[in-house]
Amino acid sequence: MPNILRDTGLRWLWITVLALVLDQVTKIYIQNSFALYERLEVTFFFNITHVHNYGAAFSFLSDAGGWQRWFFTAIAIAVSALMLWWMKQAKREQLLLPISMAFILSGALGNLYDRLAYGYVVDFLDFHWAGYHWPAFNVADSAIFIGAALMIWDAFKNPDNSPMSGKE
């Protein structure tokens, strides 16, 4: 009898748990150690800065009046469900695709938790150069980026592995 946690992409859920714990621990540390907008200069191009993001990536829709919290919450729930379903469909021999989904799932869940618990996402990683700042982000955002990059890499490396290819 097949074991769903051993024989599918769900075997990579430990990555989701590990990245989610790292995300939440770092956010709790920032909230307990830094006042809002407080900044610690780490290097000439990197600061730790406590900010609240009421929108999505690059603060998209951050000043939309509050409805965006529930919109992005719904998206995170849908993406999380889709990642879990795709991970369950992944075959044991697939490697990159389910790992990419595990990273994306952890990021979606990390930011989902923030939206539900606080009404905003805690961001703190601030990279800058010559006075120009990349929008602050967090470990969850990094996990989503890593997952997306791995998914793209897998799409080029194994085009028939796509969860949307319909091939088994």
N, C-alpha and C positions, 0 to 999 in steps of 0.2 A: 504494500500500500504506500503511495507517495506521501512524503512528509512536506507539507506546504512551506514550512520554514526552512527546510533543507534543500528542496528541489526547485524552488522558484527564486525570483529576485528578492523576495521578502527576507532571504538570508542576510541581506545587507542592511537590515533595519538597525543594526548596532551602530552603523555610521550615522544614521539619523539621530539616534539617542545621544551619541557622543557629541555631535555638533550642536544639537539642541541644548544640552547641558552646558557646553562651553559658551554658547550664545547667552543663555540666561544668567550664568554666573558672572560673565563680564558686564552685562547690563546692570545687574544688582550692585556689583562693585562700583561702577561709574555713578549710579544714583546715590549710593551711600557715601562716596568719597569726593564727589565734585558737585558744586552748586551748578544750577542751570547756567550755561554759557561760560562756565569756568574752563580755562584752557591751561594745559601743561605742554610746554614746548619740549618735544623729545629730541628732534633733530631739526636742521634748517629747512626740512621739507615735510615734516610730520608733527602733528599735534594730537593730543588727546583732548577732546572738547565735548562737554556734555550738552547735547541738543535734543529737542523733541521734534519729531517729524510727524506731522498730522496728515501728510499725503503719502505718496508712493515714491518710487525712485526719482531722484533729483528733486524731491519735494513737490512732485507733480500733484496738483489739486490741493496743496496744503492749506490754502485759504478759501476753500470752497464752501465753508459754512457748517460743516459737521456731517453732512450726508455721506461724504467720502469715507468716513470711518467704517460705515456699514457696507458700503460698496466694496472696499478693499478687503473687508472681513469675508464677505461672500466669495470674492475671487480666491482668497487664500483657502477657504474651505473646499471650493471646487477643485483647485489645483492639488490640494492634499489628497482628496479622494481619487482624483485621476492618477496621481503618482502611485498611490497604493494599489490601485487596480492594475496599472501597467506593470508594477513590480511583481504582482501576483501572476501576471501572464508571462513574464520573462522565464525563459528556459534556463536550466542549471548551467548550460555551457556559455550563456551570455554573461559578460563581465562588465564592460564599461557602461552599457545602457542602464542596468539596474543600480549600479553605483551612482551614476549621474542623478537618477531619480531619488535616491536616498539623500543626496546632498540638497536637491531642490526641496524635497519634503521637509527637511530639517529647517531650512530657511523660511519656508512658508509657515511652518508651525511656530517658529520663534517670533516672527513678526506678528502672526495672528494672536499669539498670547499677549503681546504688548498692547495691541489694539483693543483686545477684550478687557485686559486688566487696567490699563491706564488711559486708553483713548488716543494714544499716540505710540510711535515706535521710538525707542531710545537709540540714538546714534551717537558715536563718539570717535570714530577713526577719521581724522582730518588731514588729508594730504594736500600740499600746496606748493606752488612754485612761482617765484617772481610776482607775488601778490595775488595770484590766481588760485582759488581754492576749489578742489574737487568737492562735490557735495559730501558731507559727512555720511558715514555708513557704519555698519556693525558686522558682527560675525555671521548673523543670519543672511545678510546681503552677500557676504563673501561666499557662503555656502551655496547660495543660488547661482552666483557667478561661476563657481567651480563646477557645479552640476550642469549648467548650460554649456560651458566649454567642453566638458566631457561628452555631453550629448551630441554636440556638433562634431567633435572628433570621431565619435562612434558612427555618426551618420556618414562620414567620409570613408572611414575604415571598413564599416560593415553596413552598406546601404540596405541590405535585406533584413537587418535586425530592427528596423524602425517599428515602433508599436503601431504605426499607422500603415505599414506596408501591406498588411493582410497576409503575409507569408508566414507559414509555420514550419 
